[in-house]
Amino acid sequence: MTTLRSIGFIGTGIMGAPMARRLAKAGHQVRAWNRTRSKADSLEAVGIETVERPEQAVTESEVVIVMLSSGPVCDELLLGSDGLLNAMQPGATLIVMSSIPVETARRQAKEASKHQIHYLDAPVSGGEQGAIDGTLAIMAGGDAESFKAVEPILLSLGRPVHVGPAGSGELVKLANQMIVANTIATVAEAILLAERGGADPAQMLNALEGGFADSTVLRIHGQRMIKEDFTPGGPSKWQLKDTQTAMALAQEWQLKLPVSSLVNGLYEALIAQGEGDLDHSALIRQLRRHNQ
């Protein structure tokens, strides 16, 4: 039986809000904060207390979950003399589920340790629908004992896997984002090929189902591309943030990743067109521009 916990939730945007709801519905006591208060107010309907200041969400919480947009934003709230690490109680566990650089996670883990706070970096994949359904892939880095202590909480959100020491979760998330971005680009090219040759792209997706080319990206993002429905589940600007982080690490480690480098450039061009707020499947728009 899952032990019910007091959880402070920081960041209730596209992903954070449904994640907080799932935790509350599982019976945990959840106190939430979001920079734009109106985005958190709807959570009160499921018994979540929303607060004015972030420290109010963490002071009495056994577990604090952070779901913010980037490493600098996380650092801004967590570190420094006014940071949330100072407001958290010793012995609590901090779970950063944002996609942040590997070195940022490692640095945060060291700072958390100075405050006697357990730390996990546990980024997710699965988009908004995965957050709603509780089917997120959760890649957790940190101490194995700390992971086991909060694993029942993470199971309410999806499928957590401990992948190594602090920073490892973010490293595996970058690998995930490379695969997603590269597959989106390939699916977009396949749709363009089918269209140019006179085949029905929607029927192509049906025909490929169950074969080696089948994937979640093919089924979900292929449909979005065909329907031109780019309502953001995962905005292109956040996809680019992750692929650029991966490219920076590859350069630092002297790795040559030509396919990922090319796709990263396509996303840079897409964002330069002012389409960063569209779903990352909107990459097909950039490929269409290449074929005009």
Helices and strands as residue ranges (DSSP letters): E 6-10, H 16-25, E 29-33, H 38-41, G 42-46, E 49-50, H 54-58, E 63-66, H 71-78, H 84-87, E 93-96, H 102-114, E 118-121, E 124-125, H 127-133, E 136-142, H 144-155, E 158-164, H 168-197, H 201-208, H 216-216, I 217-221, H 222-227, H 236-252, H 258-272, G 280-282, H 283-290
